[in-house]
Amino acid sequence: MRPGIPASLVVALALVLVGAARSASAQPSLHAAAGTGIGYTPFESLATFDTPELSPAWAQLEVGGTLGPLGSIAHAAHIAALIGYTEGVQVGVMPSYLLWRRSSLRYAQFARFGLPFVFLPEPTYGVEVGGGGVYFFTAGLGAFVELSVDYFRGIENEVVLGGHVGAIATYEILPSS
């Protein structure tokens, strides 16, 4: 089954553009993150409710940017490369819309709506909803934890409860004086 581009991708990108336009006067920042995680499939297929199992572990590399001042909710757009490294090679990409809030110099929280597309070994796509927190060791370097729920459409309709941890770097683009 070869997936097409879902209409929800167009809606997600439109939300990012509207959010960026509304926050045009806000201070932008850039983000880069690297993490690893694992998921749990409570049942193998929604059609058959088969045996629960751990899903393959993955690595995720992502970049993106936000528009919004410290202490308030900012809009963010991210793109992530997904690499499954157990049970064979799996490769994908996930564009995401994030609500990001850096509540202090040490802490940030985020909520994510993503559209994962897996290209190998078999094409499929899905929807991800997640949230997490960041602890910053310095102004721009920190560690994050995220919990998520994914639904994949394709050969088997699959729900995956997942989580991942990793490192994040941020860079605030300060206005010139």
C-alpha positions in Angstrom: 0.0 0.0 0.0 1.5 3.3 -1.1 0.4 6.2 1.2 -0.5 9.6 -0.2 0.0 12.9 1.4 -2.7 13.2 4.1 -4.8 16.4 4.3 -3.8 16.7 7.9 -0.2 17.5 6.8 -1.6 20.5 4.9 -3.6 21.6 8.0 -0.5 21.2 10.2 1.6 23.3 8.0 -1.1 26.0 7.8 -1.3 26.1 11.6 2.5 26.6 11.8 2.3 29.5 9.2 -0.6 31.1 11.1 1.1 30.8 14.4 4.3 32.3 13.0 2.4 35.2 11.4 0.7 35.9 14.8 4.1 35.8 16.6 6.0 37.8 13.9 7.2 40.3 16.6 8.4 37.5 18.8 12.0 36.5 19.4 13.0 33.5 17.3 15.2 30.6 18.4 16.7 27.5 16.7 16.7 24.0 18.1 18.6 20.8 17.4 18.0 17.6 19.3 19.2 14.0 19.3 17.5 11.2 21.2 16.7 7.5 21.4 13.6 5.7 22.5 11.4 2.7 22.5 7.7 2.0 22.2 5.2 -0.5 23.4 2.5 -1.8 21.1 -0.5 -2.8 23.4 -1.9 -4.9 20.6 -0.2 -5.8 17.3 -3.2 -4.9 15.1 -6.4 -3.0 15.8 -8.2 -5.5 13.6 -7.1 -8.6 15.6 -6.0 -7.3 19.0 -2.9 -9.6 18.9 -0.3 -10.0 21.6 1.3 -6.9 23.2 5.0 -6.4 22.4 7.8 -3.9 22.5 8.2 -1.9 19.2 11.7 -1.5 17.6 14.0 1.0 19.3 14.8 4.2 17.3 17.0 7.2 17.1 15.7 10.6 16.3 17.6 13.6 15.0 15.6 16.9 14.7 16.0 20.5 13.9 13.5 23.4 14.1 12.7 26.8 15.2 10.3 28.7 17.5 8.8 32.2 17.6 7.9 33.5 21.1 9.4 35.2 24.1 10.7 33.5 27.3 7.9 32.6 29.7 5.0 32.4 27.1 3.8 29.8 24.7 5.7 29.8 21.4 4.9 28.2 18.1 7.5 25.8 16.6 8.0 23.9 13.5 10.4 20.9 13.6 11.5 18.2 11.1 12.9 14.9 12.4 14.8 12.0 10.8 13.7 8.7 12.3 16.0 5.6 12.3 14.9 2.3 13.7 18.0 0.2 14.7 16.5 -3.0 16.0 14.7 -5.7 14.0 16.3 -4.4 10.7 16.7 -0.9 9.4 13.7 1.5 9.4 14.0 5.0 8.0 11.4 7.8 8.2 10.8 11.5 8.5 8.4 13.4 10.7 7.4 17.1 10.3 5.9 18.4 13.6 4.1 21.4 15.0 5.1 22.2 18.6 3.8 24.4 21.4 6.9 25.3 23.3 7.1 27.1 26.6 10.4 28.0 28.2 9.1 28.7 31.7 12.5 29.7 33.1 16.2 29.6 32.2 16.4 26.0 33.5 13.0 24.5 32.3 11.0 24.2 29.2 7.8 22.2 28.3 6.4 21.2 24.9 3.5 19.5 23.2 3.9 17.9 19.8 1.6 17.1 16.9 3.6 15.1 14.3 3.0 13.2 11.1 5.6 10.4 10.8 6.3 8.9 7.4 8.2 5.6 7.3 9.9 4.8 4.0 11.8 1.6 4.8 11.2 -1.3 5.0 7.6 -0.7 3.9 6.0 2.7 3.3 3.4 3.8 6.0 2.4 6.9 7.7 0.8 8.0 10.9 0.0 10.6 13.5 1.9 11.4 16.7 0.7 13.3 19.8 3.3 13.8 22.6 4.6 16.0 25.2 7.7 16.4 27.4 10.0 18.5 29.3 13.6 19.9 29.1 16.1 20.6 31.8 18.8 23.1 30.7 22.3 22.6 32.2 23.4 25.9 30.5 21.4 28.5 28.7 21.4 26.5 25.5 22.2 22.9 26.3 19.9 20.5 28.0 18.4 17.1 28.4 14.8 16.1 27.4 12.2 13.4 28.0 9.1 12.9 25.9 6.1 10.5 26.0 4.0 10.0 22.9 1.1 8.0 21.4 1.4 7.1 17.7 -1.1 5.6 15.3 0.3 4.1 12.1 -1.8 3.4 9.1 -0.7 0.9 6.5 -0.3 -2.9 6.4 -1.5 -3.1 10.0 -3.2 -0.3 11.9 -0.9 0.0 14.9 -1.0 2.1 18.1 2.4 2.6 19.7 2.9 4.1 23.2 6.4 5.5 23.2 9.0 7.5 25.0 12.4 8.9 24.3 15.2 10.8 26.0 18.1 12.8 24.6 20.0 16.0 24.4 18.9 19.4 23.0 20.7 22.6 22.0 19.0 25.9 21.5 20.2 29.2 20.1 18.2 32.4 20.6 18.6 34.9 17.7 18.9 38.2 19.5 17.8 41.4 17.8 20.5 43.7 16.6 20.8 47.0 18.4 
